[in-house]
Each structure stands twice: as structure tokens, then as C-alpha cells.
Amino acid sequence: HSIISDTFYVIAGTLRLRLREPEETLILSPTDSYKVASERPHQVENAGDQPVTFLILQGIGDYDYVPL
């Protein structure tokens, strides 16, 4: 997103957050959170063998989807 940030909160399971510019991969567990700055490309996926439940909060502003 070019205007807003995304904040991920993991409730259950394990979440893999792949970030670019710069390249970085994070593994988040229950109670972990991470804020992705605006204009930073990212991808989210389940990093475990159980379902993952997470909450995503997006900042106030226009939402735009930019495919990776």
C-alpha cells in the first residue's frame, strides 16, 4: 500500500511474513505483532501445519492493492 500501514496480530498458529525492500522474513507466533510500513511490499502465509488466525489492522487512509 502506498499510503497506509498494516499491523498484524497473531491469535493462533504461526504466521510467515515476507517483506521486501529490504528482503526480510519474519515468523510470528501467538501474541506477536508486527507493523508493516506503507510502501513496503509484503506477503502473508501460514508457516505451520495448523490453521493460523490473525488480525490485520490497516491505518486510516486510502487502500490500494499492489500485486507482487
C-alpha positions as CSV (number, residue, x, y, z in Angstrom):
1,H,0.0,0.0,0.0
2,S,1.3,3.4,-0.8
3,I,-0.5,5.4,1.9
4,I,-1.4,3.1,4.8
5,S,0.4,0.6,7.1
6,D,-0.7,-2.9,8.0
7,T,-0.3,-4.2,11.6
8,F,-0.6,-8.0,12.0
9,Y,-1.5,-9.6,15.4
10,V,-1.3,-13.4,15.6
11,I,-4.0,-15.0,17.7
12,A,-3.3,-18.7,17.0
13,G,-0.9,-20.7,14.8
14,T,2.2,-19.4,13.1
15,L,2.4,-16.7,10.5
16,R,5.1,-16.1,8.0
17,L,5.5,-12.5,6.9
18,R,7.7,-12.0,3.8
19,L,8.9,-8.4,3.4
20,R,10.8,-6.8,0.5
21,E,12.7,-3.6,0.2
22,P,14.7,-4.8,2.1
23,E,14.2,-8.6,2.0
24,E,13.2,-10.0,5.3
25,T,11.2,-13.0,6.5
26,L,9.6,-13.0,10.0
27,I,7.9,-15.8,11.8
28,L,5.2,-14.6,14.2
29,S,3.6,-16.7,17.0
30,P,0.5,-16.1,19.1
31,T,0.7,-12.7,20.8
32,D,3.3,-11.5,18.4
33,S,2.6,-8.4,16.3
34,Y,4.4,-6.5,13.5
35,K,3.7,-3.2,11.7
36,V,4.5,-3.1,8.0
37,A,5.2,0.4,6.9
38,S,3.4,1.9,3.9
39,E,5.1,1.3,0.6
40,R,6.9,-1.8,1.8
41,P,5.8,-4.9,-0.3
42,H,4.7,-7.9,1.8
43,Q,3.1,-11.3,1.6
44,V,1.5,-13.3,4.4
45,E,1.2,-17.1,4.7
46,N,0.6,-19.9,7.2
47,A,4.0,-21.0,8.4
48,G,2.8,-24.1,10.3
49,D,0.8,-27.3,9.9
50,Q,-2.2,-26.0,11.9
51,P,-4.5,-23.2,10.8
52,V,-3.4,-19.6,11.6
53,T,-5.7,-17.0,12.9
54,F,-4.6,-13.4,12.8
55,L,-6.0,-9.9,12.9
56,I,-4.9,-7.2,10.5
57,L,-5.4,-3.5,11.2
58,Q,-5.0,-1.1,8.4
59,G,-4.2,2.6,9.0
60,I,-6.6,5.3,8.1
61,G,-6.4,6.4,4.5
62,D,-7.0,5.1,1.0
63,Y,-6.5,1.4,0.5
64,D,-4.7,0.3,-2.7
65,Y,-3.8,-3.2,-3.7
66,V,-0.5,-3.6,-5.5
67,P,0.1,-7.2,-6.8
68,L,3.5,-8.7,-6.0
